[in-house]
Amino acid sequence: MAPQDAPGRSGHGRVPDAPDPLPIAVVDNHTHLDIARDGEQPPDVAAAVAAATAVGVDRLVQIGCDLPGARFTVDVVDRHPQVLGGVAIHPNEAPRLAAAGTLDAAYREIEELAAHPRIRVVGETGLDYFRTGPEGVGVQQDSFRWHIDLAKRLGKALQIHDRDAHDDVLRILDEEGAPEHTVMHCFSGDMAVARACVERGYHLSFAGTVTFKNAKGLRDALSIVPLDRVLVETDAPYLTPSPWRGATNAPYLVPLTVRAMAGVLGVAVPTLCEALSANSEAVYGPW
């Protein structure tokens, strides 16, 4: 989850047109169907799934990163076969819960919810040094370690939120030992960070940010990721791809990001779609 544009940015509130369908169906590897942008209602899940399926995004990974979102996620995956889920305490949420004295209770509930067979992800967890100041770093790092351990104990994939914390994220993963399937959600690093993740066997998931005009460094990072390590996501309702930056994001806009990624990687769109689908099922299992 990564807030995109300030409320009131030109274009917020527009409904983007549906893009041309993809030739081979892919997975939105990270979306938040429980979150509404300011002044809006959360999406209708059935409608969001139908709109995505119509353009070749026929499977979704719904991420709940606080307790209400995690409960919502378990309910959604039970009712919608196209949706798998992930649950965690977001790194920005952990210091707030710790200050309230409720973090341990939250961990217990997350562990119970994560045991659900259609919850295939522990995440998003990780570190965020942008929105949480130095006073929260210790709690965030402890929380990250707890989630890494949970993913390994339950045999789940790990999805990582990394904002302005690349070195510490990699260090803690090295110290704890990463789960077999580790995903750098909404990858935001440079080529060196991408190379370090690839060398460790992680998957790198790219969002609409890769389409932004000022994101040359991110496109350079994508260009060195092998096809068997790349994933795509929306992080909806944020990070809407160009040309709709500023509008509310949704899974049906994934084709815009996929086509931009294919151009960066120098592969045909069907080739990338095949890889994205296969990689998603390798990480999360069959839907």
Secondary structure by P-SEA (a helix, b strand, c coil): cccccccccccccccccccccccbbbbccbbbccccccccccccaaaaaaaaaaacccbbbbbbccaaaaaaaaaaaaccccccbbbbccccaaaaaaaaccaaaaaaaaaaaaaccccccccccccccccccccaaaaaaaaaaaaaaaaaaabbbbbbbbcccaaaaaaaaaaaccccbbbbccccccaaaaaaaaaabbbbbbccccccccaaaaaaaaaacccccbbbbcccccccccccccccccccaaaaaaaaaaaaacccaaaaaaaaaaaaaaacccc
